[in-house]
């Protein structure tokens, strides 16, 4: 009996020593991220995953670690994962979806030594006395406007098709911005908008693209991970596509003209800095064109290819 | 006006295609007394295997074959669980769904990694028929898997009502004891219908990934398999009414898309509810007809010695 007790004490001491040993490495900044779709979605989740990889490259693997849970569209599952990560002592838990906010309000006060962040939103819940939540948003209407202006320059039918998921958040901002950009360039343009009511209904998004083209659209755009089906339709029927959130050129290089790409590093860098200095939350960050959190990645192949094709087909009249 | 009707009808036919394969497969299974709620999982596996095969080989027929083989394997698995092991069918179906969802996502992220497109089955104009005004454009300029889905309706109707095999299937689903006493092999019939259902679910998935959408993404089907099961009840276990149900649901969906695209001022939240509202209204209206499911549905066969 006594022997067992001794063994228990020895084990406990060795665990203590081991954990102290790891404690010496505590400088490593540990991040956990919960994402609604897959890290390879070429949209919202991938933009965050790519940004975390960039930060890891900058800081070095020994100083920056991150783990992720993907496809956490069910809020209850996501909340369980957020709580698990927090109790494992991560420095920062990123709840990458506007549906996760209410879960954070529940969880964050229980873990004062962990920082939480979520988006897209501007609410840090500081009005509820919570001090360890950051928020971030994407001013996607800025890049949407740029894409809209470009689209208006390229369209011949002057009919534009937009496919959005749910009329909220950065999706709505992007769609409104795109519309504004087109109308500012060509006031008589017809911008048709379709909401699928889902972030993941590839079949509906693809059928929406077909319908847009049927009513005359020759330029399409859309947001959320379900647009891959619509990009496929654009490629098949030879109409132009503008992407947002991540660089979607690889899906259909011949028709993707430009993408607004989210670069979350401009949000993550200052956030990590603040956490290291002891501020656990309370600030809202935004991706903008000004801080280069939004970038317009132009795909020369589609843009130049189309201009050349138009000259060959005599659609462009070069005035000399 | 003509262009609008053609556009909506073509959309509806495309949207109905995966439902038709999956629902008719499920109808045959249920008629023999086996409820399979795992359709969506099998569709995802079929969609992935077809997509992956086409991505690597460029051969569409090989892709279709891959979906058929994978669908058959899943059908065997479902039959083994439900028929041989006599598991609770509703629960085991959910298990198969989650397994298919998880496995297809895992295989996609490890074997493909990022979203890519493939060139799927191209539209195939049927000579003469495709020249008929309006009708030709709507029905006879689709891809081969669309034709297959619609051809399946009369074929399955004939098989179920005019052949000894169909009679055996229905007998096994209605009165397994009587069928057994007449020498019908209940296990063999149920294995056959469930494997056939798996194959058709696999093709349903392939119709998305290599014919209609030409991409694969995690959870590509987005719950279509469950709508397909609902359509079996809607269609009262008859291929013809399953077809009507699938077309009704997809036509309202196509109209809903068109209403939004044309900027007709109805909130999108409402238009998106339309296909479901119409389906529920029709179901409620049909409730008076009192169509009963196969008597032995969801009941494992125990031979009373």
Contacts between the chains, C-beta under 8 A, distances in Angstrom:
chain1	res1	chain2	res2	distance
A	37	B	218	7.2
A	38	B	105	7.3
A	38	B	109	6.6
A	38	B	217	7.5
A	38	B	218	4.8
A	39	B	109	7.9
A	40	B	109	6.3
A	40	B	113	5.7
A	40	B	114	4.6
A	40	B	115	6.6
A	41	B	115	7.0
A	41	B	217	7.2
A	41	B	218	7.9
A	42	B	114	6.6
A	42	B	115	4.9
A	71	B	105	6.8
A	71	B	218	6.1
A	71	B	219	7.4
A	161	B	261	6.9
A	167	B	268	6.4
A	167	B	269	8.0
A	192	B	260	7.9
A	192	B	261	4.7
A	192	B	262	6.9
A	192	B	263	5.9
A	193	B	260	7.1
A	193	B	261	8.0
A	193	B	263	7.3
A	194	B	257	6.2
A	194	B	260	4.4
A	194	B	261	5.1
A	194	B	268	7.7
A	195	B	260	6.6
A	195	B	268	3.9
A	195	B	272	7.3
A	196	B	272	7.5
A	197	B	268	6.7
A	197	B	269	7.0
A	197	B	272	3.9
A	198	B	222	6.8
A	200	B	217	7.9
A	200	B	219	5.9
A	200	B	222	5.1
A	201	B	222	4.9
A	202	B	208	7.8
A	202	B	213	5.6
A	202	B	215	6.8
A	202	B	217	6.0
A	202	B	220	5.6
A	202	B	222	6.8
A	203	B	15	6.8
A	203	B	18	7.6
A	203	B	208	6.5
A	203	B	212	7.1
A	203	B	213	6.3
A	203	B	222	7.1
A	203	B	224	7.2
A	204	B	253	7.3
A	204	B	257	7.3
A	206	B	212	7.1
A	206	B	213	5.2
A	207	B	11	5.3
A	207	B	14	6.6
A	207	B	15	5.9
A	207	B	253	7.6
A	207	B	254	6.9
A	207	B	257	5.8
A	208	B	257	5.2
A	208	B	260	7.7
A	208	B	261	6.9
A	210	B	7	7.9
A	210	B	10	7.7
A	210	B	11	6.1
A	210	B	14	7.5
A	211	B	7	6.4
A	211	B	11	6.2
A	211	B	254	7.6
A	211	B	257	4.9
A	211	B	258	5.6
A	211	B	261	4.9
A	212	B	261	5.7
A	214	B	3	7.3
A	214	B	7	4.0
A	215	B	7	7.4
A	215	B	258	7.9
A	215	B	261	5.8
A	215	B	262	6.7
A	225	B	217	6.9
A	226	B	217	7.9
A	228	B	115	4.8
A	228	B	117	7.6
A	228	B	215	4.8
A	228	B	217	5.6
A	229	B	213	4.5
A	229	B	215	5.9
A	231	B	117	7.3
A	231	B	215	8.0
A	232	B	117	4.7
A	232	B	213	6.0
A	232	B	214	4.8
A	232	B	215	5.1
A	235	B	117	6.3
A	236	B	214	7.2
A	250	B	114	7.0
A	250	B	116	7.4
A	251	B	115	6.0
A	251	B	116	6.8
A	251	B	117	5.6
A	251	B	215	7.6
A	252	B	117	6.4
